[in-house]
Amino acid sequence: MTLHIAIAGAGAVGLLLAARLSQAGQAVTLLTRTADQAGQLRAAGLDFTARDSTRARIAVAAEPLTADPAAGSSALAGLQPAWIFLTVKQHALHDQEFLDGLQARVGPQTRLLCFQNGIGHLEKLAETFPAAKLYAAVTTEGALRTSPGAVTHTGEGVTRIGQAPSTLQTGLISTSLHDSNESAASLNLLIKLLCEAGIKTELSKDIVNEMYQKLLINAVINPITAILRISNGELIRNAYASSLMLRLFDESYAAVAAQVEELPDRMWNRIEEVCARTAVNRSSMLQDVEAKRVTEIEAITGRLIAQGRLKGIPMTASETLYALIKAMESDYNG
């Protein structure tokens, strides 16, 4: 079966998903932030390098998100997608023009699948879209965008998807769901199609807990790699960096544990395993700093600091790294 899937955000993850799904025969539309990138993708196709180093040039439909949905040049123009994958950074969701463009493409049967790091994006989207349309994804797939029209698949991982909670509250997160037979069938079909496209995908019964686990991992790894300009693997090879990681872990774990009902055992070991498995990878925050883009420090460390303070948890190491990243952003953003 073929689904029409729109992917809002043509960064590394968005381009990777577009490449894999297009190769598997799905109808994909890339929704870009700029007309230039959309035009380049339409004219030259998507240059995709797989894990085995094979390269392919893939024809894709692409258009700016803010363009009139009915005015596109592809055969998919004007068709409301079954799913829209949101693969932009979280701060894009605070752009009203972006939200207006997204809303114009959401039909009665369209569902939104959010790939954002950090927390807070589901609450933000729930201000505009019905909670029943919102789903979250947590992925460990590795991808590197090497140009506006090229992406390399740098690491195989697992993607877990679940429906957003019906109640998004500020204390302990409620995991009561608003499932239906139709929603479950649509989600199961999407998971099947992603697996067939080479993206290992599983259903999560507690996606909020999964989001907090990834938040903890990102909070420990990303800021240090961005400041020291080192790969993930170098974190655990450098004794001083490892010591700082452990300080970050202790306070971040306490802040996360105060928000979710339970966390898996061995989270520190899991972080070390992530660093070893993705040793050559450069974190998304490091990539943003190197490209002088706004980072996700607010959605990751900023959110954890706020939650730690509410619970009276000292967040000294997190506050220091947060200030350093913000100082770097201020420097290159004037």
Residue, then its C-alpha position, 0 to 999 in steps of 0.5 A: m500500500t502507498l501512503h502520501i507522506a509529507i516531510a516538513g523539514a529538509g535537514a538530515v533526518g528529513l532528507l534521510l526519511a524522504a530518501r528511504l521512503s521514496q526508494a520504497g515506493q511511497a509518495v513523498t513530498l518534502l516541505t522545505r523552509t526556502a524556495d531555493q532548496a525546494g527548487q534545487l531538490r526538484a531540479a537535481g533530485l536528492d543525492f543519497t548515500a547509504r550505509d554501504s556507501t552506495r549512492a543514488r539520485i532520487a527524484v522527489a517532490a519538493e515545495p516550500l511549506t509556506a507555498d499554496p498547497a494547491a499550486g505545487s508542480s508535482a502530481l501530489a499538489g493539493l492532496q492532503p497527506a495521510w501523515i506529516f513528519l515534522t523534522v524541523k528543530q523545535h524552535a521552528l514551532h514558535d514561528q507563526e508563519f511555519l504553523d500557518g503553512l502546516q495548518a494549511r496542509v492538515g486535512p481531516q485525516t492527516r496526522l502529525l508525527c513529531f521528531q523533535n529532540g527535547i520536550g515541550h513541542l507536543e504542548k506547543l503543537a497542542e495549542t494549534f492542532p487537536a491532541a488526537k492528531l499528534y504522535a511522537a517519534v524517538t529515533t537513533e538513526g544517524a544522518l548527515r546533510t552534506s548539502p541542501g540536496a544531499v544526505t548520508h546515512t551515518g548510523e542505523g538505529v531504531t525509531r519508536i513511535g507512539q500517540a501523544p498523551s491525551t493530557l499534557q500536564t506539568g507534573l508527572i506526565s499522564t500516559s492515558l491515550h486517546d486511541s481508536n481503532e482507526s488511529a491504531a490501524s493507521l499507526n500500524l500501517l505506517i510502522k510497517l511501511l517504515c520498516e519496509a523502507g529500511i527504517k527499523t520502527e517499533l510501537s511505543k506504549d509509553i512514548v513520553n518516557e521514551m522522549y525523556q530517556k532521549l532527553l537525558i542522553n542528549a543533555v549529557i552528550n550534546p552540549i559537551t561535544a558542541i563546546l569541545r568540538i569533538s565526536n561522540g566517541e571522544l567523550i568517553r576517551n577523554a577522562y576530563a570530558s567523561s568526568l563532566m558527563l558524569r556530573l551532568f548525568d547525576e543532576s539531569y537524571a534527578a530532574v528527569a526522574a522527578q517528571v516520569e514515573e520510572l526510568p530504566d536501569r543502567m541509563w549511565n551505561r546506556i549513554e556510554e554505549v551510545c557514545a561507543r556505538t556512534a563514536v564517529n558521529r558529530s552531535s546535532m548540536l555540534q553541527d549547529v554550532e559549526a554551521k552557526r545555527v541556533t541550537e536546541i539547547e533551550a529544548i534540551t538543557g533549558r527545559l531540564i534546568a527549569q524542571g530541576r529548579l521546580k523540584g529544588i534540584p541543583m543544576t550547576a553543571s547544566e547551567t554552566l554548559y547552557a550559558l556557554i552554548k548561549a554565549m556561542e550563539s550570541d557571538y555568531n548571531g550578533 
